[in-house]
Amino acid sequence: MPLKENERLLRLDHYEHGIVVHALHALRNDLIGEKRSTDAVDDLLLKTIDAPYQKHKCRRRHEAR
């Protein structure tokens, strides 16, 4: 029986998402400059860019509980 791979959920706002995408892109460019493989960074960059949005419910301040 194969081990179940653990997953992590990372919640980012729009600004934080942009920082992660730009940081991964910079890392990819550095790896290309060093003529090293970018496969892992490419996969992570695409996963980050394509990550789905999740709307969260905001409870109003005076909403009945």
C-alpha contacts under 8 A as a table, 3 or more apart, distances in Angstrom:
res1	aa1	res2	aa2	distance
12	L	15	Y	7.74
12	L	16	E	5.47
12	L	17	H	5.60
13	D	16	E	5.34
13	D	17	H	6.08
14	H	17	H	5.16
14	H	18	G	6.31
15	Y	18	G	5.18
15	Y	19	I	6.46
16	E	19	I	5.05
16	E	20	V	6.36
17	H	20	V	5.23
17	H	21	V	6.24
17	H	48	T	7.91
18	G	21	V	5.14
18	G	22	H	6.07
19	I	22	H	5.21
19	I	23	A	6.01
20	V	23	A	5.10
20	V	24	L	6.13
20	V	48	T	7.97
21	V	24	L	5.26
21	V	25	H	6.14
21	V	45	L	6.50
21	V	48	T	6.88
21	V	49	I	6.97
22	H	25	H	4.99
22	H	26	A	6.13
23	A	26	A	5.09
23	A	27	L	6.20
24	L	27	L	5.01
24	L	28	R	6.10
24	L	41	V	6.72
24	L	45	L	6.17
25	H	28	R	5.01
25	H	29	N	6.25
25	H	45	L	7.30
26	A	29	N	5.07
26	A	30	D	6.24
27	L	30	D	5.05
27	L	31	L	6.22
27	L	41	V	7.67
28	R	31	L	5.12
28	R	32	I	6.20
28	R	38	T	6.02
28	R	41	V	6.30
28	R	42	D	7.32
29	N	32	I	5.06
29	N	33	G	6.18
30	D	33	G	5.02
30	D	34	E	6.29
31	L	34	E	5.02
31	L	35	K	6.08
31	L	36	R	5.14
31	L	37	S	6.74
31	L	38	T	6.31
32	I	35	K	4.85
32	I	36	R	5.92
32	I	37	S	7.33
32	I	38	T	7.02
33	G	36	R	7.71
37	S	40	A	7.88
38	T	41	V	5.34
38	T	42	D	5.85
39	D	42	D	5.08
39	D	43	D	6.24
40	A	43	D	5.24
40	A	44	L	6.27
41	V	44	L	5.06
41	V	45	L	5.87
42	D	45	L	5.08
42	D	46	L	6.17
43	D	46	L	5.30
43	D	47	K	6.15
44	L	47	K	5.00
44	L	48	T	6.04
45	L	48	T	5.10
45	L	49	I	6.13
46	L	49	I	5.10
46	L	50	D	5.99
47	K	50	D	5.23
47	K	51	A	5.90
48	T	51	A	5.22
59	R	63	E	6.74
60	R	63	E	5.14
